Amino acid sequence: MLERTLRKDRTAVSFVLPADNPHGPVSVVGDFNHWQPGVHTLTPREDGKRAVTVELPSENTHSFRYLAAGDYWFNDDSAEDGEGPNSRLHT
């Protein structure tokens, strides 16, 4: 699930997943972090989910995927659309 908070010229996007699905560490990997795993790793929240928030330029489109343990790549079903194998979000 994606949560957005609009700021002056940026959008804070929180990438949110259940606490235990998939198991193990998960990071969001995309064009905004040069597709580098581990840069934006999801951490537990008080509501029992896990998330990471990334500040992105407003009025742009970004491609991303999640990477879980065991080299398991997957998309976000709440993203607006896909680009080949990637999820996309519009800020």
N, C-alpha and C positions, 0 to 999 in steps of 0.2 A: 504494500500500500504506500502511496505517496502522499505526504502532507506538505503544504506550501504556506509560507509566510512571506508576503510582499514587503520589501523594504524600498528605500528611495530609488536605487538603480540596480538592485540585486533581488534575487528570490532565494530564500532559505528553503531548501527542499530536504525533508526528512524521509529517508528510505526506511520503511518499517516492515518487519517480519515477525511471525510468531516466535516465541522463545525457543521452541524445540524442533522446528521444522523448517529446513533440514537441520540435523544434528551437527554440532561442531561449529567452528568459526565460519563466519560469512562476511565477505566484503563486497561493496558495490564498486564496480570497475567500469570506467567509461571514458569518453573523450575528454571530460573535465579533469581527469587525473592521469591522462596519457596511458590509459589501460593498464595501470600498475596495480596488481593485487596487493592487498594489505594496507594501502594508503588510507582507505575509509572503511574500517572494520566496524560492523554493527556491535553495539554494546547493550547490556540489559537496561530496561527502563523500569520505573516504578509500577507501571500498569501491566507488567508481566511480559511485554513484548521486548524486542530488541531493535535498535535503530541507530542511524548515524545521520547527521545533518550536514549538508554541503551548501555553501553559498555560491550561487551561480549568477552570471549576468542575466538580467531581465531581457525579455523579448528575443530569446534564442531557442534553438532546438538542440537537444543533447541526446546522444546514444549511450546506452549503458546495459549492463547485465550484472547478475550476482554470481559470485564464485564461492562455493562452499568447499568443505573438506573433501578430499578425494578427487579433486579436479572436476567437480560437478558444477557446470555452468547452467544457469536458468534465468528466465525473464520474469518481469513483473507484470502480472495480469492486469493491474490497474493502470498501466501506462497507456497513453493515448493511442499509440500505434507502434508498428514495428518497422525495422529497416533491415531486411534480410534476417539474420539470426538475433538481432538486437532489439531491445525495448527503446522507445524514444519518449522524451518528455519535452514539453514546451513551457518555457518560463515567461 
